[in-house]
Amino acid sequence: VQLQASGGGLVQAGRDLRLSCAASGSTFSVMGWYRQAPGKQREMVATITSGGTTSYADSVKGRFTISRDNAKNTVDLQMNSLKPEDTAVYYCNGRGTYSRRDYWGQGTLVTVSS
């Protein structure tokens, strides 16, 4: 099982960025994005079920949108109005439909400058 995240980079505050994650080797009941800022624990950013039910961290509600394509086994995170506090390594995650194991991508760095 592999999850490959892409799309990170350096952006100015207020700008937008889109992260993408391509998965293979399994189907996933839930897919999501997590992030880990320097010196902090990894936290959930957004999740989406195979049926399209979404959940967001309070800090990103109204700014970030998660979407997935079940046929392509991809999950994207559209991040708008980025803030410096969004700076972190972002990881995509998938919970195996049958294994119920959590699988992680390699992480992509997002840096938001003020």
Helices and strands as residue ranges (DSSP letters): E 2-6, E 9-12, E 17-24, E 28-36, E 43-49, E 54-56, E 64-69, E 74-79, G 84-86, E 88-96, E 102-104, E 108-113
